[in-house]
Amino acid sequence: MTHRHKLWAALILLAGIHAIILFAGFFAPYDYAAQDREMPFAPPGRIEFFDASGELHIHPYVSIPRAADSPPDVAESAANPYHVYRVRFFVRGDSYKIAGLFPSRLHFFGVEAPRRAYLLGTDGFGRDQLSRFLYGGQISLLAGVLAAALCVSLGIFIGAISGFYGGWIDDLLMRGGELFLALPWLYLLFAVRAALPLHIAGWQVFLLLVCVIGAVGWARPARLIRGVVLSAKERKFVVAARGFGASDLYLLRRHVLPQTYGIVLTQMALLIPAYVLAEVTLTFLGLGVTEPMPSWGSLLSSLQQYYVLSSYWWMFLPALLLIPVFLAYYTAADALQERWKSVSL
Amino acid sequence: MGMRPLGQRCFAPLHVAIVFALACAICDVRPLPAQSGEERMLAAGVPGHAGGRIAVALRAEPKTLNPVLAADGPSRDVIRCITADLIHINRESQKTEPALAKSWRVSRDGRQYTLRLRQGVRFSDGQPFTADDVVFTFQVYLDEQIHSPQRDLLVIGGKPLVVTKLDDATIRFDLPQPYAAAERLFDSLAILPKHLLEAAYRDGTFSQAWGLSAAPAQFAGLGPFRLKQYVPGERIVLERNPYYWKEDQTHNRLPYLDEVSFLFVSNEDAQAIRFQAGDTDILSRFSAENYPVLEKQQAARAYHLFDLGPSLEYNFLFFNLNDLSAKNLPEVAKKQAWFQDVRFRQAVSAALDRDAIVRLVYNGRATPLWGHVTPGNKVWVDTKLAHPPRSLDRARNLLKSAGFIWEADGSLADSRANPVEFSILVSSSNAQRVKMATLIQDDLKQLGMNVHIVSLEFRGVVDRFLNTYDFEAGIMGLGGGEADPNSEMNVWLSTGGTHLWHTNQSAPATPWEAEMDRLMQQQLVTLDPAKRKRLYDRVQEIVAENLPVICLASPNILVGARDRVGNFQPAILDPYALWNVDQLYIH
């Protein structure tokens, strides 16, 4: 597979993942905060295409472990320890907002209410892990994209000025960057969180913290971009344009910055998953979104506890689902880097 | 290692190991035979046999072994094993019993306690214990320069108690005012060896004495064990005190164990895992989530879990009712109009699903609470207190009568159309309280209230509760140490520092707080236990009616011990598993 194919495959996968996450309300069967207090830590329901008589159905069934005291439904045998529900598509359920704007109740799939099917099991409050994973992606990917965009734009701005003008400006900005690299950002975050008033909603606090980690991370991309700008401004066509009387702004915009696009895209593709992981760390430290809002970090942080780790294997499933997401990002970064290398040669 | 042939090179370490093992066997301290004139105390447990060692986990390294200064749990856990008190609270019966004082007499007005000391008792270094040690001990505890956390207990009505040596075997304590059940104050006040600590006290270096870096020879106590070794970051090893003053039914000197090791295991899950793996013999209090995990391997790994039922700890939700006029907190002050309305608090209480807290937070190993005295406190709990079941209808009616209204989207608003929205502050290190907050948030959503959960680091939370008052509602837990209401004076008196919802009031803010003040002061000076109980019952009723704290649940005390540990009788009072460490033995 050439890196071109690799790039397209990664981009299509990423587009698909982001579309599903963006429309989490539609793909998630339930609300992320809906508690089913009778079903804490319910294992995932099994999806089956064959019914008890061995006949194939297009519409699958879900088998849900039955509580000991719950009577079997009409069609179920008393010996079967599972409830068997038919999966229905495009059902009406909990209300949500499409992309945060338009209210809707339509869900991609579900089982007949008041029954509930949990394809990834439930957490300690009986909340559907699949729904929480999908909604959690909204927070986590938003955090990743936002922080990476902030970090890279600051990096471009400072790196370009530093590399283009050189001299004392360069010295000042790069020494400043070293200061930021040495900053104990964890304590900074604790301080910021402690200083914020309590009545701000949890997700606002979280986005603010994400902006802080994005903003303090500019030094690394700035260094890379400064390097590219340094070599770009010495190129013959740039020097020639300057000779024709082009202004600094024109030179930067027209000739220098376009040469950094490759590295910018690569940095984005690397930084987004890095910041998604930073969100996991924040949640581990209690600086993430607060209950009941899910995020990928909060889904994983429950695994810190021994009883979850040792007793409920399905709590690992969100971690497994994260692998393709990160893989897609890193493949894209890899392919972009190859492409950029071949272009710049 | 075991698979390798035993070559020449392996011999040297093996040799050393054998010599070392022999040396250890020899250097185990044997209990001293009975001495003439020694008044030993007969312990009630089943006779066991001497020898063996146990290991227990501590959640942190102790900060000091100085009993006068120790404030943290791990320090006190170790200190309890190497020191003794005059009068002791039996952790099982929750009643007082003689210890270094073999008997005591109370004057008719309840202000004079005369204690007869046990004779012929010796410290763990062999020096005799006398009335002078007791006088010295109380001098140190009461010294304001020393800042002992226990000093407050010995200052009654603003005046310290007065200690007088009547003769070598008799000590008199004069209290400035009558004080109910004053003999309970003596529990856990460790008697110090004057011969070892007086010099440090005179030099003004007492606060540095008996730190962790001090050599074992500098220590001497009256407890069943004495310090043998401290390995920083790893463990503290105690060995038998050969002079200990208790004996078993067959007149053998206690304790039975040669050694007790405290391992430092900071994480509760790690403690459970190390207990499961056999590194520790006793698991002193673990959380309910781990019960099913540990339960599975009980038989295979030869240990037992004990569910002792409700503890004395009560977890509760409370609202900020502090006077905020001096603080710049307009957002909180605005919401206090709701919080101060008792109907609002009653509605919140009625909407809470306490059974779900018991089930989902504690795996069913807890007791729902409607009052602050738990059923574990058998002497003091007011059993007549009502346990109203959850009722959203009752909650809605209460809110309606208090002038709250519901918007078209179902959200609750006050009479001035401000949406009812507030935050609950919890400590992020306490997963169980965070879980409670999550359930409460969902419960109150059904009343249309919009609740945010703010979890901060523990010290930040306490600072907001007690100093800055920058919070709207919070979840906390109290209790656990003592069964007697005197230990909770600071919580229920309106002047108290842990009167959490409205601390340090100069005058009671509400009539019911004034009544509570009166009742608490009255029970403090009432000597008749039945009368005291009636007074404290009334306090419990006031709390349940006015709900300054909305009690949620009391976790059960869960402990574990290896099957080989004999005489294991855990109790719901701290220290849950090691209170009778002098009688534990190995089967």
Boltz contact constraints between the chains, C-beta under 6 A:
constraints:
  - contact:
      token1: [A, 35]
      token2: [B, 442]
      max_distance: 6.0
  - contact:
      token1: [A, 37]
      token2: [B, 356]
      max_distance: 6.0
  - contact:
      token1: [A, 40]
      token2: [B, 360]
      max_distance: 6.0
  - contact:
      token1: [A, 194]
      token2: [B, 460]
      max_distance: 6.0
  - contact:
      token1: [A, 198]
      token2: [B, 423]
      max_distance: 6.0
  - contact:
      token1: [A, 198]
      token2: [B, 454]
      max_distance: 6.0
  - contact:
      token1: [A, 199]
      token2: [B, 331]
      max_distance: 6.0
  - contact:
      token1: [A, 199]
      token2: [B, 423]
      max_distance: 6.0
  - contact:
      token1: [A, 202]
      token2: [B, 452]
      max_distance: 6.0
  - contact:
      token1: [A, 286]
      token2: [B, 428]
      max_distance: 6.0
  - contact:
      token1: [A, 286]
      token2: [B, 455]
      max_distance: 6.0
  - contact:
      token1: [A, 290]
      token2: [B, 453]
      max_distance: 6.0
  - contact:
      token1: [A, 291]
      token2: [B, 438]
      max_distance: 6.0
  - contact:
      token1: [A, 291]
      token2: [B, 453]
      max_distance: 6.0
  - contact:
      token1: [A, 306]
      token2: [B, 269]
      max_distance: 6.0
  - contact:
      token1: [A, 307]
      token2: [B, 289]
      max_distance: 6.0
  - contact:
      token1: [A, 307]
      token2: [B, 290]
      max_distance: 6.0
  - contact:
      token1: [A, 307]
      token2: [B, 293]
      max_distance: 6.0
  - contact:
      token1: [A, 310]
      token2: [B, 293]
      max_distance: 6.0
  - contact:
      token1: [A, 311]
      token2: [B, 293]
      max_distance: 6.0
